[in-house]
Each structure stands twice: as structure tokens, then as C-alpha cells.
């Protein structure tokens, strides 16, 4: 009976520690304003970080000037640039949903 109780106690301690570790890792990605922002999500950049993020986002295009112009404009509004050089716009809904008057995507 004591052995069963010891195993049960050990199991409960391991479960409690794993919950604490998971909670600590979530707290590391939470900003001080208590709003959760996953990496790459809206609000994950500051306006000062936009040029560097857009340099990478536009690095694979042959239309660098318009790409950089619109990427920086979108980043300054949304504070987010999707990862990679193409696609992944679902990471930044503001960036993804901002359209021109013709209904085409504004952000590269």
C-alpha cells in the first residue's frame, strides 16, 4: 500500500512540475501589457524593427522598391511582417486583410 502511495505521489509531482514549466514558457512570450502575442503575430514588432524585417521579406523579389515601400507601410500599421520571403500571411491578419480599392492585397 505504501508503494502505491509513493508512486502516486511521484506521478502527481511530475504532473505539477510539467504544468509549471508549460506556464513559465507561455509567460516568456507574453508582453507586459498582458496581451499574448505569438512570435510573428500582430504587434510582435516595433516600428524600428520594420525595415530589417521588410528587407528580408523583400529579399527574393525582383521588384525591391515597391515591395519595401508597401511592406514598411504595412508593418508600421500592423507591427507584423509574415515569416519568409513569400506567403505565410495568415500569421498577420492585419497584414493579410489590408487591400487596395480594387480588392487586391496591399501588403507583399
Buried (B, 14 or more C-beta within 10 A) or exposed (E): EEEEEEEEEEEEEEEEEEEEEEEEEEEEEEEEEEEEBEEBBBBBBEEEEBEEBBBEBBEEBEEEEEBBEBBBBBBEBBBBBBEEBEEBBEBBEBBBEBEEEEEEBBBB
